[in-house]
Amino acid sequence: MSRGTKAVVITASALAVLGIILAVILIFFPEKQEENSSDENVPTVSVTNKNRENVEAVSVKNQFGSFLFTRVEKTEDSKTEFYWTCGELLGAEQDENAVNSLVGGLATLSRQPLVEENAENLEKYGLENPLSEVTVTFDDDTVTKLYFGIANPSDTAFYFRTDDRNVLTADKDNVSGVFKDIKDFVGLTLTESLSDTTVESVKINRKDLEEAVEIRYMSDILSDEDFVSATSNTHRFISPFTAEVDESGSAVYNDLCALTMSRCVYLEQSEENMEKCGLNDPFTVVDFTLGTDRKKLLIGDEITQDVGNGLTEVTGYYAVLEDKPGIFELSKDKAVWATFKPEQFISKRPLSPYIYYVEQIEITTADGTFVFDIDDEKKEFFYKGEEIDTDKFRSYYQQLIGSYGEEYYSGEISGSPVFSMKFIYAEKYEEKYGCKENLVEFYKADERKDIAVIDGKPIFKVSAIYAERLSENVMRLINGEDIINM
């Protein structure tokens, strides 16, 4: 074979290989323009092609039952607003986003892809016996009936048809509401947001707690420009002990704002439903005040799910907010009131009463008992009728409220306190917190630690230097000497 012939053969072979490669590329990697040309090449059908505001009513029938949303118009200041109501919600507040999504998706079914015209086999699309039947009534008196079947293979759309046998597809995001239970349209946020209100008080009665847990908001104290404190806490325990709530425990009060359930379990709070959910005799009852509104949250039985191997895990609790229709699931992650231990959330600085809400302080050390009086109006301090230097007393007071719990302690105490201080409060403080006085005592635990006891209840172990320095400084205060820092 000549060199020229060889060249021709090689060239032909190369061209053949290139042709094969090009064919493979065209088959498996078509041009982007062809891939996105469905709008031009795939037949489409305009179904409703209207606006959400044109919908008068939407009727849905599916495996869960039937429900009907009807339009209501409300005009204020020459502005008309549209919304939809549903009697099947039995008075429960509706999720406006879910309702608007349902209505809007059905109103704007324009240019939907035609899958098969005049289909003989509707069963393969789930349309012989539709999964959902929908009737949409518009304000021009037109009525559109829609029948929805299964999802397409890519799970991005649902097959549907109108009164003919033409099979179309609609994006799942636009029409998924037609497959929902009416309970899926219930609003799950049951209280105002934190930006709109304040949690003034919380009282938690739980069957596994010997005493109720009661928490109050320190509102008037925090708003006072002369507030003297070593804390940024906003709430305090009134029961089972007197101590401030640490910031880590803010969920106990803040999560009552914008209280959101994970789902609606029953629309009716019938006696039978309440009994099934353990809500006739609930495990946990939370009485709380948002602003001036008193509310009550009932938390019942655990809700579990099977995780395999015969095991289950708790996912939430049945819950009811009194005066709100519906029985809900409160997720485990948000059900802090059913699980928390009060001692977990005691502030490491348990007491910090505003200095001018204290009328009198009694200090007891090994040297005796020393009583100091506080004049709120004149902002003056006295010992045995003699005025004490203001700056020195303020400095000592900051030490009194500055103890820092190093570890929680709930064991036994013995012997006599090595140091104690009693705060006797003004009437306005007592009116707010129901507390006339607090007694803080320190008992020796070992050479380096004392046990801090508030109103007879052990709370923390603290550094022994704290009580030692307070005992030393009270004498320096009386003698007009400078207070030594901790």
ZAKE-604886 format. One record per residue: x, y negated, z of N, C-alpha, C in turn. Coordinates in steps of 0.001 Angstrom, whole numbers, padded with zeros to 6 digits, always signed. Layout:
% residues N
XYZXYZXYZ...
//
This chain:
% residues 486
+000863+001188+000000+000000+000000+000000+000897-001236+000000+000534-002213-000858+001360-003418-000955+001131-004319+000229+002088-005261+000356+001979-006190+001469+000732-007032+001333+000333-007365+000103-000875-008181-000123-002123-007409+000244-002119-006109-000131-003300-005283+000193-003449-005154+001690-002303-004912+002354-002353-004801+003816-002922-006057+004435-002528-007197+003897-003007-008470+004452-004503-008589+004300-005028-008156+003097-006479-008229+002867-007216-007333+003841-006721-006088+004057-007362-005142+004965-007370-005687+006390-006211-006220+006824-006119-006759+008190-007077-007915+008365-007128-008797+007327-008023-009958+007408-009477-009511+007498-009845-008519+006668-011229-008018+006675-011573-007406+008016-010595-006614+008542-010831-005982+009852-011012-007038+010928-010167-008076+010888-010266-009153+011894-011607-009848+011806-012035-010097+010560-013338-010749+010388-014471-009885+010930-014343-008564+010701-015379-007651+011202-015448-007688+012718-014260-007659+013351-014223-007709+014824-014806-009013+015324-014435-010104+014673-014971-011415+015069-016485-011462+014917-016944-010808+013859-018402-010768+013646-019114-010027+014756-018510-008916+015168-019102-008132+016262-019120-008942+017548-017983-009609+017844-017891-010428+019063-018939-011530+019049-019089-012178+017885-020068-013257+017762-021480-012745+017979-021748-011564+017457-023088-010974+017635-023369-010700+019104-022352-010157+019797-022513-009880+021228-022773-011159+021997-022005-012214+021665-022182-013506+022358-023591-014040+022143-024086-013939+020882-025425-014448+020592-026517-013668+021309-026258-012356+021470-027259-011509+022130-027301-011781+023618-026126-011770+024249-026070-011838+025706-025907-013264+026241-025414-014163+025409-025223-015550+025850-025824-016492+024809-027140-016498+024676-027774-017357+023671-027507-018819+023980-027629-019632+022920-027405-021056+023124-028418-021606+024102-027986-022591+024885-028819-023187+025928-030081-023786+025326-029934-024318+024103-031079-024943+023454-032179-023924+023218-031810-022703+022757-032801-021665+022523-033404-021189+023837-032567-021118+024909-033044-020627+026202-034109-021547+026771-033976-022826+026503-034888-023795+027084-035954-024259+026101-036150-023503+025048-037076-023944+024010-038478-023413+024226-038755-022904+025450-040059-022294+025689-041188-023292+025509-040945-024564+025871-041993-025560+025730-042433-025719+024283-041505-025477+023342-041828-025650+021936-042399-024378+021320-041905-023227+021763-042253-021979+021088-043335-021167+021785-043471-021317+023125-044464-020527+023843-045790-021285+023864-046869-020672+023424-048174-021352+023434-048579-021725+024860-049172-022885+025030-049655-023322+026339-051112-023722+026240-051762-023731+027398-053179-024072+027459-053387-025103+028561-054086-026176+028269-054442-027156+029293-055679-026661+030027-055577-026527+031340-056670-025938+032120-057507-027038+032776-056947-027663+033831-057711-028724+034492-057217-030103+034077-055905-030338+034216-055293-031583+033753-055967-032824+034336-056205-032821+035658-056801-033970+036329-055935-034349+037523-056405-035299+038279-055684-035738+039470-056331-035158+040728-055541-035135+041795-056056-034639+043073-057308-035403+043506-057327-036720+043275-058462-037535+043698-059735-037244+042913-059625-036508+041789-060810-036156+041003-061529-034921+041534-060934-034228+042499-061514-032989+043004-062607-033299+044028-063779-032768+043808-064891-032907+044758-064919-031757+045755-064592-030556+045280-064644-029395+046167-063770-028276+045618-063241-027472+046539-062477-026276+046178-063013-025117+047002-063482-024089+046316-063968-022889+046979-063010-021746+046685-062599-021025+047737-061629-019939+047591-062199-018667+048214-062048-017560+047488-062414-016247+048010-061248-015299+047746-060699-014740+048830-059583-013814+048679-059694-012710+049723-058637-011955+049924-058691-010800+050821-059002-011175+052264-058757-012424+052657-058983-012852+054028-060400-013364+054275-061120-013653+053189-062469-014191+053331-062685-015351+052385-063616-016222+052756-063966-017355+051902-063886-018652+052698-063533-019737+052011-063566-021054+052637-063780-022112+051567-064261-023259+052002-064619-024337+051093-064104-025664+051641-063322-026366+050843-062903-027726+051172-063722-028705+050327-064306-029705+050956-065080-030723+050247-064475-032100+050492-064597-032960+049485-063957-034273+049551-064801-035272+050339-064080-036107+051092-064688-037215+051815-063923-038472+051431-064670-039570+051197-064028-040839+050863-064159-041792+052040-063079-042501+052312-063065-043458+053403-062492-044770+052884-063267-045860+053024-062841-047165+052520-062606-048121+053679-061408-048660+053740-061051-049660+054735-060245-050756+054058-060629-052016+054330-059917-053166+053752-059832-053046+052231-060960-052667+051650-061073-052546+050184-060178-051467+049597-059654-050603+050456-058818-049501+049977-059512-048185+050272-059678-047366+049244-060371-046089+049382-059365-044955+049491-059536-044138+050503-058688-042974+050686-059534-041716+050567-058916-040642+050082-059595-039368+049898-058986-038334+050840-059836-037551+051429-059348-036396+052176-060412-035307+052103-060046-034116+052546-060922-032964+052392-061150-032310+053753-062385-031845+053963-062715-031189+055220-063238-029783+054943-063176-028939+055985-063573-027542+055826-064284-027067+057084-065542-026652+056943-066301-026156+058083-065747-024873+058646-065093-024070+057813-064551-022792+058286-063377-022969+059257-062848-024184+059375-061784-024436+060347-062325-024537+061772-063650-024587+061899-064315-024581+063210-063817-025696+064130-063555-026851+063540-063161-028000+064343-061670-028145+064566-060882-027158+064192-059425-027272+064353-058878-028330+063400-057868-029056+063861-057251-030049+062993-056540-029347+061843-056659-029930+060654-056075-029285+059488-054699-029834+059172-053920-029001+058516-052605-029387+058032-052813-030135+056715-052717-031454+056766-053017-032261+055585-052104-031931+054425-050844-031636+054706-049913-031305+053624-050339-030027+052909-050753-029019+053692-051179-027754+053084-052444-027946+052253-053386-028747+052767-054637-028983+052043-054375-029770+050766-053586-030821+050863-053283-031626+049671-052530-030811+048625-051671-029904+049079-050945-029051+048141-051899-028120+047402-052853-027541+048138-053849-026668+047510-054667-027426+046474-055225-028559+046872-056101-029321+045986-055324-029873+044800-054153-030459+045074-053370-031057+044000-052887-030045+042986-052471-028868+043459-051992-027844+042541-053066-027348+041591-054301-027243+042091-055403-026770+041250-055903-027846+040309-055707-029116+040690-056198-030214+039854-055305-030488+038658-054057-030080+038718-053084-030479+037687-052551-029292+036894-053408-028308+036630-052974-027143+035857-052990-027479+034369-052045-028310+033942-051976-028707+032532-050861-027961+031816-051108-027615+030570-050127-026954+029706-049508-025737+030380-050339-024826+030827-049841-023596+031447-049454-022585+030370-048317-021903+030517-047874-020931+029501-048898-019814+029286-049182-019535+028044-050098-018451+027675-049291-017163+027538-049621-016173+028379-048908-014899+028363-049501-013957+027324-050809-013866+027305-051487-012987+026337-052880-013537+026061-053188-013641+024804-054491-014154+024401-055482-013004+024282-056661-013202+024878-057740-012209+024817-057220-010812+025209-056616-010746+026386-055979-009509+026843-057004-008396+027031-056667-007211+026521-057552-006058+026688-057354-005406+028050-056104-005382+028540-055789-004746+029817-055472-005812+030864-056498-006224+031591-056301-007240+032634-055722-006635+033909-055830-005341+034040-055402-004687+035277-053910-004844+035513-053117-004823+034422-051670-004913+034605-051245-006282+035126-052141-007261+035053-051868-008596+035595-052546-008816+036952-053215-007773+037430-053956-007931+038676-055205-008764+038511-055739-008812+037281-056868-009696+036990-058161-008962+036684-058103-007631+036693-059352-006882+036531-060199-007051+037777-059557-006926+038932-060172-007238+040228-059281-008291+040885-059514-009552+040600-058592-010631+041012-058344-010641+042517-057119-011034+042874-056766-011173+044283-057378-012426+044897-057669-013412+044067-058280-014644+044560-059175-015232+043473-060358-015657+043884-061286-016318+042971-061524-017736+043479-061342-018700+042564-061381-020108+042957-062346-020868+042059-063127-021743+042683-063995-022649+041933-063627-024080+042300-063277-024854+041277-062906-026253+041487-063966-027135+040842-064553-028003+041656-065577-028930+041168-064986-030334+041124-065161-031023+039978-064578-032353+039790-065657-033426+039828-065194-034673+039951-066140-035778+040084-066837-036139+038780-066449-035526+037639-067171-035737+036378-068169-034610+036127-068465-033860+037214-069445-032759+037182-068960-031519+036433-067692-031505+036041-067173-030282+035426-066768-029305+036525-066897-028016+036205-066557-026958+037147-065606-025985+036448-064487-025698+037086-063514-024759+036531-063378-023570+037463-063560-022384+036895-063376-021159+037673-062033-020538+037306-061306-020132+038320-059975-019575+038134-059879-018251+038863-059204-017296+038236-059036-015969+038818-057532-015668+038851-057020-015361+040031-055581-015185+040206-055240-013724+040485-054122-013293+039884-053673-011918+040052-052320-011835+040720-051483-010930+040225-050187-010662+040852-049138-011653+040359-047944-011587+040955-046830-012425+040538-046163-011825+039309-045515-012677+038527-044786-012197+037354-043499-011482+037796-042828-010760+036893-041637-009981+037290-040542-010808+037956-040392-012063+037570-039352-012902+038179-039821-013536+039485-041057-013279+039871-041619-013754+041130-041577-015281+041243-041781-015943+040117-041794-017409+040114-043177-017977+039844-044089-017124+039381-045417-017608+039009-046449-016511+039242-047716-016921+039290-048834-015977+039384-049594-015955+038063-050017-014753+037677-050906-014644+036527-052298-015126+036924-052957-015815+035988-054340-016204+036253-055078-016355+034927-056386-016453+035010-057220-016691+033840-058405-017544+034253-059094-018044+033247-060346-018752+033512-061481-017773+033206-062586-018247+032647-063705-017335+032380-063474-016447+031161-062459-016776+030349-062149-015904+029209-061093-014880+029631-060514-014194+028656-059533-013146+028950-058117-013575+028566-057929-014880+028435-056590-015393+028152-055789-015433+029454-054637-014761+029437-053811-014675+030642-052759-015775+030624-052708-016555+031711-051767-017667+031841-050906-017452+033080-049904-018310+033266-049124-018287+034505-049096-019686+035106-049081-019713+036438-048967-020976+037179-047860-020820+038212-047043-021853+038355-045935-021810+039318-046448-021463+040713-045716-020584+041400-046128-020154+042742-046256-021328+043697-045340-022269+043605-045373-023402+044532-046645-024216+044391-047237-024213+043206-048416-025048+042958-049718-024399+043402-049771-023067+043410-051069-022416+043641-051033-021376+044754-049962-021317+045537-049861-020281+046568-050968-020395+047607-051550-021587+047745-052612-021781+048729-053851-020947+048474-054059-020490+047250-055271-019722+046948-055214-018324+047553-054040-017898+048014-053904-016582+048627-053880-016651+050150-054044-017838+050723-053896-018010+052159-055184-017722+052920-054991-017416+054191-056086-017337+055148-056445-018761+055556-057707-019000+055911-058096-020333+056350-057261-020782+057551-056802-019825+058373-055983-020192+059538-054656-020820+059121-054227-020547+057856-052972-021118+057383-053083-022610+057094-054305-023129+057135-054511-024560+056900-054718-025332+058201-054523-024668+059319-054648-025334+060619-053374-026109+060929-053527-027330+061414-052380-028116+061836-051754-027509+063080-050450-027355+063084-049767-026646+064170-049106-027578+065179-049027-028872+064879-048488-029840+065835-049642-030413+066636-049645-030149+067953-050838-030399+068764-050756-031639+069641-049582-032230+069806-049454-033415+070658-048669-034500+069934-048693-035695+070508-048010-036838+069919-046499-036655+069966-045816-037380+069098-044353-037311+069074-043777-038101+070235-042517-037834+070544-041837-038502+071648-041743-039999+071410-041677-040427+070150-041575-041852+069851-042877-042595+070150-043983-041861+070278-045290-042481+070508-045738-042415+071960-045045-041683+072800-045524-041493+074166-044364-041139+075092-044694-040979+076369-043715-040585+077381-044305-039475+078231-043499-038489+078567-043955-037432+079457-043800-037935+080884-044920-038314+081490-044891-038896+082833-044725-037836+083919-045345-036670+083705-045257-035621+084729-045468-034252+084100-044877-033243+084734-045035-031851+084312-045172-031003+085567-046176-030131+085579-046330-029181+086680-046500-027794+086085-045606-026880+086474-045580-025536+085893-045887-024513+086972-046998-023803+086810-047335-022676+087676-047082-021396+086882-046222-020549+087408-045874-019309+086712-045916-018162+087701-046420-017027+087281-046662-015922+088204-045400-015378+088847-044249-015561+088207-043020-015025+088786-042280-016052+089636-042872-017237+089831-042252-018260+090665-043016-018403+091973-042297-018448+093087-042949-018559+094385-043625-019917+094561-043030-020947+094003-043589-022293+094111-043734-022898+092725-044693-023826+092618-044852-024540+091353-043636-025426+091111-043309-025602+089852-042252-026536+089469-042925-027842+089064-042529-028936+089716-043124-030231+089397-042015-031222+089066-042235-031956+087974-041247-032901+087472-041930-034243+087221-041269-035327+087575-041796-036676+087350-040781-037504+086565-041325-038484+085850-040503-039420+085073-040070-040583+085962-038794-040959+085887-038276-042051+086706-038379-043377+085954-039564-043696+085445-039734-044813+084522-039471-046161+085168-040134-046448+086288-039993-047770+086873-038579-048001+087404-037919-046944+087837-036545-047081+088311-035621-047434+087139-035766-046704+086044-034857-046901+084928-035044-048252+084255-036230-048833+084374-036488-050107+083722-036004-051283+084555-035598-051049+085781-035164-052121+086667-033735-052533+086314-033542-053825+086068-032227-054295+085643-031163-054146+086723-031599-053990+087981-030643-053848+089071-030404-052386+089453-030824-051487+088600-030709-050063+088908-029259-049686+089197-029032-049104+090345-027690-048680+090745-027682-047161+090824-026978-046503+089928-026994-045043+089917-025790-044520+089158-025445-043273+089455-024351-042618+088742-024903-041611+087748-026159-041780+087315-026799-040787+086458-027486-041442+085274-027640-040673+084205-028437-041110+083057-029680-040254+082917-029980-039450+083940-031155-038587+083897-032430-039416+083908-033468-038909+083260-034736-039639+083166-035853-039016+083995-035707-037732+084382-036758-037044+085131-036163-036378+086375-037040-036103+087344-036569-035444+088555-037561-034392+089009-037030-033348+089640-037854-032336+090280-038469-032918+091553-039737-032641+091756-040405-032918+093023-040573-031612+093792-040703-030527+093038-040852-029193+093614-040235-028207+092622-039635-027114+093080-039555-026580+094448-038461-027221+095287-037729-028179+094709-036733-028913+095458-036718-030335+094931-036093-031216+095649-035968-032607+095235-034594-032799+094622-034565-032970+093342-033302-033157+092629-033621-033641+091225-032677-034336+090646-032888-034799+089280-032718-033648+088289-033420-033776+087163-033321-032785+086097-032142-033154+085218-031248-032210+085033-030090-032451+084182-030537-032643+082736-029738-033375+081969-030086-033605+080563-030226-032302+079783-029528-031255+080212-029638-029963+079531-031033-029364+079672-031818-029852+080637-033178-029355+080836-034236-030232+080203-033837-031110+079281-034790-032051+078690-035917-031365+077928-035675-030125+077460-036728-029418+076729-037956-029177+077598-037780-029064+078916-038903-028783+079806-039940-029895+079743-039499-031117+079492-040470-032206+079365-040577-032733+077933-039459-032928+077240-039529-033521+075897-040229-032631+074879-040110-031299+075014-040727-030408+074029-042247-030369+074136-042809-031020+075149-044261-031157+075230-044758-032233+074270-043852-033071+073781-044176-034019+072721-043994-033320+071375-044870-033646+070430-044851-032966+069125-044809-031453+069328-045619-030975+070262-045691-029547+070574-046189-028793+069340-045343-027939+068778-045643-027295+067498-045656-025779+067646-046748-025168+067217-046901-023720+067244-046368-023116+065938-046106-021825+065953-045591-021177+064746-046709-020696+063832-047889-020399+064389-049027-020000+063555-050296-020005+064396-051425-020040+063714-052719-019906+064369-053130-018437+064312-053399-017847+065462-053755-016423+065534-055264-016239+065418-056027-017033+066171-057494-017000+066115-058011-018436+066074-059064-018648+065283-059701-019960+065288-060627-020120+066489-061223-019032+066923-062186-019099+068020-061533-018746+069350-061785-019594+070350-061333-019299+071711-062459-018563+072452-062901-017487+071836-063962-016702+072462-063402-015980+073690-064295-015548+074558-063860-014824+075748-063100-013560+075354-063574-012892+074308-062911-011666+073850-061501-011959+073359-061348-013014+072537-060026-013358+072019-059077-013816+073131-059611-014602+074053-058778-015069+075166-058317-013894+076013-059183-012927+076221-058838-011745+077014-057757-010926+076310-057893-010743+075000-056917-009962+074241-055521-010589+074289-055486-011896+074451-054217-012620+074414-053661-012915+075807-054350-012438+076841-053877-012692+078199-054026-014136+078626-055022-014822+078066-055197-016248+078335-056328-016540+079308-057122-015538+079664-058120-015744+080710-057452-015875+082077-056333-015184+082232-055535-015278+083451-054077-015436+083021-053711-016621+082532-052408-016791+081878-051224-016637+082817-050135-016156+082263-048890-015985+083015-048315-017344+083411-048459-018321+082523-047902-019651+082753-048945-020711+082445-049071-021688+083325-049945-022844+083103-049095-024100+083263-049111-024942+082239-048340-026186+082264-049311-027362+082236-049432-028068+083350-050201-029312+083404-049238-030465+083164-049557-031326+082216-048633-032421+081931-049393-033679+081515-048706-034804+081647-049291-036096+081317-048439-036768+080258-049065-037063+079119-048418-037825+078053-048991-039225+078090-048181-040193+078469-048717-041532+078669-049732-041500+079797-051004-041717+079442-052083-041645+080433-052981-040430+080207-052672-039611+079217-053515-038458+078882-053027-037199+079596-053930-036573+080325-053597-035315+081006-053944-034144+080092-053034-033181+080008-053228-032029+079133-052831-030761+079871-053284-029615+079329-052957-028338+079961-052638-027313+078868-051465-026706+079007-051008-025667+078097-051076-024329+078807-051772-023373+078206-051860-022018+078742-050976-021098+077908-050124-020330+078577-049240-019385+077879-049554-017988+078389-049930-017109+077460-050401-015779+077833-049388-014681+077573-049877-013583+076973-049049-012390+076785-047955-012613+075751-046935-011754+075841-045861-011759+074856-046374-011233+073510-045802-011727+072445-046039-011209+071097-044748-010529+070654-044839-009277+070260-043644-008510+069911-043707-008033+068470-042570-007658+067943-042507-007037+066624-041584-005828+066681-041870-004861+065825-041092-003626+065755-039770-003911+065052-038664-003520+065681-037352-003716+065069-036698-002389+064702-037481-001312+064771-036956-000011+064390-036449+000800+065566-036328+002086+065343-035836+003026+066374-036688+002977+067636-037963+002704+067445-038874+002672+068587-038714+001466+069480-037971+000450+069031-037716-000742+069833-038539-001920+069337-038835-002815+070242-039537-004043+069890-038788-005232+070496-039042-006412+069954-038477-007626+070519-039556-008700+070609-039436-009549+071606-040408-010622+071805-040130-011730+070801-041156-012125+070050-041013-013219+069085-041723-014482+069558-042666-014327+070472-043393-015499+070932-044419-015137+071987-045308-016104+072257-046342-015937+073268-047652-016522+072737-048770-015898+073132-050063-016494+072823-050214-017766+073645-050773-018795+073025-050865-020077+073722-052094-020843+073285-052612-021636+074216-053765-022508+073970-053484-023854+074605-053784-024923+073895-053776-026256+074486-055229-026615+074746-055583-026750+076022-056979-026996+076365-057528-028207+075611-058816-028087+075219-059526-029115+074453-059076-029192+073002-058246-028252+072570-057872-028132+071164-058328-026774+070667-059130-026707+069586-059571-025404+069083-058399-024545+068641-058594-023229+068738-057601-022301+068222-056744-021652+069291-056352-020412+068995-055366-019677+069786-054146-019498+068897-052973-019824+069424-051771-019918+068605-050681-018978+069098-049663-018837+068256-048408-018224+068686-047399-019334+068921-046859-019353+070132-045774-020265+070477-044489-019465+070393-043598-019871+069526-042386-019067+069308-041561-018971+070579-040849-017871+070705-040024-017626+071891-039019-018749+072094-038446-019255+071005-037423-020294+071103-037978-021589+071687-039284-021814+071557-039888-023059+072033-040673-022885+073325-040739-021660+073826-041556-021385+075018-040726-021481+076283-040009-022580+076460-039099-022729+077604-039832-022603+078931-041096-023038+079019-041839-023041+080277-042132-021629+080781-042121-020647+079873-042414-019270+080256-041178-018502+080696-040004-019077+080504-038788-018306+080730-037738-018987+081601-037768-020312+081717-036643-020987+082365-036624-020769+083877-035441-020902+084456-035266-020877+085902-034980-022297+086356-035744-022830+087316-035581-024235+087713-034151-024593+088083-033461-023677+088771-032110-024009+089221-031135-024208+088070-031492-023688+086877-030618-023869+085720-030483-025343+085344-031506-026115+085676-031573-027488+085176-031464-028546+086265-030961-028166+087446-030703-029175+088464-029498-029995+088041-029623-031309+088125-028493-032160+087801-027348-031899+088768-026136-031931+088245-024960-031769+089105-024849-032933+090094-025511-034052+089772-025664-035152+090729-027147-035200+091082-027572-034443+092081-029005-034162+092274-029861-035341+092711-029307-036315+093461-030097-037454+093938-029396-038764+093617-030140-039708+093069-029579-041042+092833-030686-042084+092959-031339-042179+094125-032420-043164+094284-031905-044586+094132-032706-045398+093492-032375-046801+093324-032181-047432+094700-031090-048165+094862-030673-048638+096181-031742-049477+096888-032506-050274+096117-033495-051139+096744-034870-050482+096874-034955-049187+096550-036151-048411+096885-035924-047635+098177-034751-047826+098772-034419-047184+100046-034524-048237+101146-035336-047940+102158-035480-048883+103275-034408-048668+104333-034034-047405+104509-033122-047087+105601-032317-045839+105253-031057-045828+105709-030207-044656+105526-029636-044263+106879-029802-042983+107240-029224-042455+108474-028052-041544+108128-026868-041895+108609-025665-041107+108364-025283-040403+109669-025098-039085+109640-024689-038334+110827-023374-037618+110543-022396-037885+111386-021097-037225+111285-020740-036657+112660-019532-036164+112801-019077-035658+114106-018975-036788+115122-018900-038030+114654-018774-039187+115540-020120-039747+115992-021228-039267+115424-022537-039757+115828-023423-040070+114638-024555-040761+114899-025518-041135+113865-025486-042647+113668-025449-043081+112416-025339-044500+112078-026501-044858+111144-027256-045888+111517-028459-046259+110775-028242-047599+110097-028510-047624+108785-028361-048850+107989-029719-049242+107421-030034-050546+107484-031296-051070+106945-031019-051863+105675-031979-051781+104736-031847-052462+103446-033023-053405+103260-032730-054678+102983-033762-055685+102721-033890-055839+101211-034982-055307+100666-035187-055317+099219-035288-056739+098672-036045-057607+099358-036270-058957+098853-034990-059796+098857-034250-059752+099945-033040-060564+100053-031806-059869+099489-031955-058577+099183-030833-057778+098679-029664-057814+099663-030012-057583+100934-029013-057611+102001-029028-056292+102773-027904-055997+103470-027733-054723+104165-027313-054990+105609-027828-054162+106548-027610-054426+107971-027254-053147+108729-026415-053316+109727-026125-052253+110692-026301-052851+112089-027230-052274+112852-027580-052783+114180-027894-054279+114149-028625-054688+113106-029053-056074+112982-028023-057015+112412-026793-056569+112239-025731-057405+111707-025559-057131+110208-025459-058207+109432-025314-058049+107982-023946-057461+107634-023954-056586+106629-022740-055914+106152-022385-056474+104781-021100-056510+104497-020629-056988+103201-021329-056220+102057-021937-056991+101142-022739-056395+100060-021904-055477+099166-020762-055942+098725-019944-055141+097815-019465-053849+098471-019089-053926+099745-018616-052725+100439-019756-051722+100601-020966-052223+100930-022077-051294+101104-022468-050652+099768-022492-051439+098721-022802-050882+097393-021784-049807+097012-020529-050076+097305-019485-049106+096990-019700-047812+097766-020035-047946+099050-020282-046753+099857-021539-046017+099376-022558-046783+099002-023795-046160+098515-023529-045342+097250-022694-045853+096368-022368-045103+095159-021717-043770+095501-020921-043755+096574-020338-042485+096994-021406-041552+097562-022377-042110+098281-023431-041277+098861-024211-040521+097788-024449-041183+096660-025251-040544+095605-024363-039913+094527-023079-039820+094816-022153-039355+093792-021675-037927+093934-022283-037145+094833-021823-035760+094997-022005-034992+093692-021076-034095+093435-021100-033356+092173-021102-031865+092455-022212-031208+092081-022318-029768+092286-021387-029000+091374-020585-028160+091963-019623-027399+091169-020182-026036+090754-021079-025485+091557-021727-024227+091197-023045-024118+091966-024042-023526+091309-025331-023365+091976-025211-022336+093097-025892-022622+094227-025826-021719+095384-027214-021601+095999-027640-020366+096218-028958-020141+096816-028898-019144+097974-027697-018937+098512-027532-017959+099590-027855-018526+100957-027309-017881+101974-027567-018268+103357-026641-019406+103791-027071-020139+104828-026232-021153+105460-026208-020869+106959-025153-021282+107610-025051-021034+109047-024304-022189+109710-024447-022283+111025-023760-023328+111764-024489-024652+111665-023777-025726+111934-024332-027074+111898-023724-027847+110737-024457-028810+110195-023898-029591+109091-022693-030420+109545-021717-030538+108659-020546-031367+108955-020800-032821+108597-021798-033046+107778-022179-034409+107393-023606-034360+106875-024394-035400+107170-025749-035480+106623-026119-036925+106377-027010-037129+105429-027533-038457+105130-029019-038335+104824-029798-039215+105429-031239-039224+105224-031622-040539+104544-032283-040411+103365-032807-041576+102664-034268-041749+103058-034631-042886+103618-036021-043198+103955-036472-044266+102961-037519-043931+102179-037855-044740+101016-038930-045788+101302-038966-046787+100420-039997-047823+100478-041329-047248+100014-042394-047970+100321-043743-047492+100012-043946-047274+098519-043405-048165+097673-043609-048039+096225-042944-046772+095680-041839-046367+096289-041180-045124+095889-042035-043931+096304-042546-043988+097520-043381-042898+098028-044638-042745+097195-045225-043856+096765-046443-043796+095948-046185-043108+094616-045019-043342+094045-044744-042755+092736-044378-041295+092826-043538-040947+093805-043002-039590+093855-043586-038732+094962-044465-039304+095777-045030-038520+096868-043980-038068+097848-042933-038846+097985-041792-038452+098817-041406-039636+099701-041476-039448+101016-041124-040516+101945-039649-040493+102284-039037-039319+102286-037620-039248+102637-036977-037994+102060-035657-038046+101919-034841-036889+101527-033688-036753+102505-033436-035499+102917-032321-035218+103810-031298-034365+103064-030082-034866+102963-028991-034145+102305-027971-033770+103364-027672-032470+103474-026739-031977+104484-025635-031173+103810-024464-031170+104453-023327-030413+103948-022848-029449+105032-022866-028151+104692-022429-027093+105605-021114-026515+105104-020250-026190+106023-018955-025642+105656-019123-024250+105042-018550-024075+103862-018537-022762+103209-017170-022107+103398-016108-022848+103105-014737-022415+103355-013889-023673+103424-012581-023522+103428-011721-024680+103600-011864-025695+102477-012195-025228+101313-012220-026126+100151-013624-026479+099677-014639-025747+100151-015995-025954+099638-016996-026139+100778-017986-026997+100505-019161-027144+101368-020387-026728+100577-021471-026454+101292-022751-026142+100660-023653-027363+100822-024107-027900+099689-025021-029039+099716-026450-028522+099848-027161-029032+100853-028524-028594+101146-029440-029818+101084-030494-029743+100273-031435-030852+100152-032773-030423+100718-033214-031142+101751-034498-030847+102398-034605-029381+102786-033508-028844+103326-033503-027485+103845-033243-026408+102820-033046-026782+101525-032825-025780+100478-031406-025900+099928-030625-024829+100028-029276-024856+099438-029372-025074+097928-028488-025934+097421-028508-026247+096001-027176-025906+095331-026099-026503+095846-024796-026354+095202-023699-026094+096231-022585-025621+095728-021332-025732+096434-020601-026944+095868-020018-027746+096780-019309-028950+096364-017944-028975+097035-017081-029835+096542-015749-029970+097125-015850-030503+098551-015097-029910+099459-015145-030305+100871-014663-031732+101092-013832-032246+100187-013313-033600+100342-014420-034630+100306-015533-034258+099658-016635-035214+099516-017186-035620+100885-017593-034650+101704-018141-034952+103030-017077-035565+103941-015838-035106+103799-014759-035649+104620-014564-037137+104340-014562-037512+103078-014339-038910+102720-015533-039778+103123-016760-039248+102998-017937-040013+103428-017914-040271+104930-017483-039286+105685-017389-039455+107138-016354-040521+107485-015244-040506+106789-014197-041492+107040-014647-042887+106633-015322-042994+105487-015684-044306+104949-016822-044978+105706-017688-044203+106360-018759-044851+107114-018180-045655+108268-017112-045164+108851-016462-045910+109923-015763-047151+109360-015164-047025+108198-014517-048177+107576-015551-049232+107207-016728-048798+106749-017803-049730+106406-018243-050525+107634-018461-049829+108738-018891-050488+109977-017839-051466+110471-016568-051129+110285-015480-051969+110772-015067-053046+109769-015777-053114+108627-015483-054162+107640-014248-053899+106817-013776-052646+106797-012587-052307+106029-012976-051882+104615-012012-051858+103713-012269-051444+102327-012609-049958+102266-013493-049628+101364-013902-048240+101156-012832-047535+100326-012415-046357+100780-011427-045565+100058-012130-044743+098980-011596-044757+097787-012192-043988+096684-012068-042497+096918-012959-041764+096285-012918-040305+096376-011655-039764+095704
//
